[in-house]
Amino acid sequence: MNKFFQLNRLIVLFIGIGLLVLSFEVYLMHYDQLAVKKIMWTPVIFGTIGGFCVILVSLIFNRISYYLFLVVMGISICVGFLGLYLHNRWRFPAIITTLFSHKPFDFEILTTYTPLLAPSAFIAIGGLGILIALFERWNK
């Protein structure tokens, strides 16, 4: 079988493509606020640079690229958790107030303004990348 068509190498390639697509999607969703809130550039810039790095890793596929891949996947998880915090930090006081006021839970808190779990896509991509790196043997 061709060396390029190894399963773990193809998964790494598709993870890189996934980061690029996710970066573009985030850019479209954050477009209105990018000039106002500079922190919103974080997933766009990381997704673009990380996607190209991971695609490069899938082409080189050696020991050094293995560690670069693990670093990029770790950063992806961090960017995802940062996004979860920033998307939901305004919800925390509202949920706590709802819990202690003994009123019925208002599900509108979960559906208004920012997407509740959208940043977890970066966490999922990073987790998948770490799993493929740790459990599939790379030719080191």
N, C-alpha and C positions, 0 to 999 in steps of 0.2 A: 504494500500500500504506500502511496505517496506520503512523504514526510509532512507535507503541508496539510494534508487532510486528516490529521490526528484529531480525535474528538475534543480533547482539552484545548488544542490550538484553535479550533473552529469556535468553541465556546468563548474563548478570550476575544477573538475577532468580533463576535456578535455582541459581547459586552461593550467593546469599544464603540461599535455602531450604535448600541443602545444609549450610551452616554451622550453621543453627539445628537441623537434624535431627542433625548430628554432635555438637553441643553437648548435646542431650538424651541421645543414646546414651552419651556420655562420662559424663554425670551418673549414668546408671543403672549403668555399670560401676564408677565410683568411689564410689558412694553409701556403702558400708560404711566407707571410709577418710577421707571428707571432713572429719570432725570431728578426726581425728588428724593428718593431713598436709594442711596448708593449701595447699601448692603444687598439690595436685590440683584446686583450684578454678580454676587458670589456664585450662585449655582450656574449662571450662564458661562462665566469665565472658566470655572472649574470643569464643567461638563465638556466644554470645547477642548481645553488643553488636556484634560484627563482622557477624553475620547481618542484624541490623536495619539497620545502616549500609549494607550492600551492597544490601539491598532498597530503601532510600531512594535510593541512587545510581541504581538501575535506574529509579526513578520520575522523578528530576530530570534525570539524564543530560546534564550540561553540563561545562564545563572544570574547575570546582572539584571537582565530584563525581568526575571522572576521576582527579584526584590523590588524593583521599580513598580511592578504590577501590584505587589502587596501594599506598598506605600500608597499608591493611587487608590486602591480599594479601601484602605483605612481612612483616607481623606474623604472618600465618597460617603462613608458612614458618618463621619463627623459633620459634613455638609448637610446630610439628611437630618441629623439630630438638631443642628442649628436651625434648619428650616422648620422642623416641627415646633421648636420653641418659639420662633418668631411668628409663625402662623397662629399659634394658640395661646400666646402669653396674655392676651386680653380676655380669653375665655376663662382662665383660672379663677379670677375673682368672681365672675358671674356664676360659675358652677358652684363655688364655695358658698356664695350668698344664697343660691337656690337650695343647696343641701341643708343649710342651717335655718332657713326661713319656714320650713315645713310646708312649702307649697309644692304642687305637682311640678315635675321636671319640665322645663321649657325646651323642647327640642329645637326651637328656632335658634338657640345659642349655637348649636352644632352646624347649622346650615347657612348662616349669614356670613357675609364678607369673605374671609379667606378660606380656602379649602382646608378641611380638617386634617386629612392624612396624605395629601399630595406629595410632600417632601419625603415621605417614606419610600418613594421609588428609588431615591439615591441610597437609602439604607439597604434596600433589597438587592440592588445591583452590586453594592460593595460586599454584602454578605455572600452573594452567589460567587463573586470573584474570589473571595477568600476561601470558600469551600472548594472551588475547582482547583485553586492553587495548592491547598493542603492535602486534598484527598486523591487527586490525579497526579501521577508521577510525571514530572517534566524531565526532559533529557538534560540533566545538569552536568 
